[in-house]
Amino acid sequence: MKKTYKIDVDCANCANKMEEAAKNTAGVADASVNFMTLKMSVEFEEGADAAAVMEEVLKNCKIVEDDCEIYL
């Protein structure tokens, strides 16, 4: 399953950090962040609970970029 989320991030470098943090989260098969559109696309692993995984993605993104936001 693939979902797209609106995000708030200040710069392209920060968006890259968010993308890497999302990709390294358990339950995420792949993730991409588009800084120009302020959107994050996340492809979940088979059987993963998207809501629970996204809570972890948000936590991991806050570690690398504390003023970012993902609108779940």
Secondary structure, DSSP 8 states (H G I E B T S, - for coil): -EEEEEEE-S-HHHHHHHHHHHHTSTTEEEEEEETTTTEEEEEE-TT--HHHHHHHHHHHHHHH-TT-EEE-
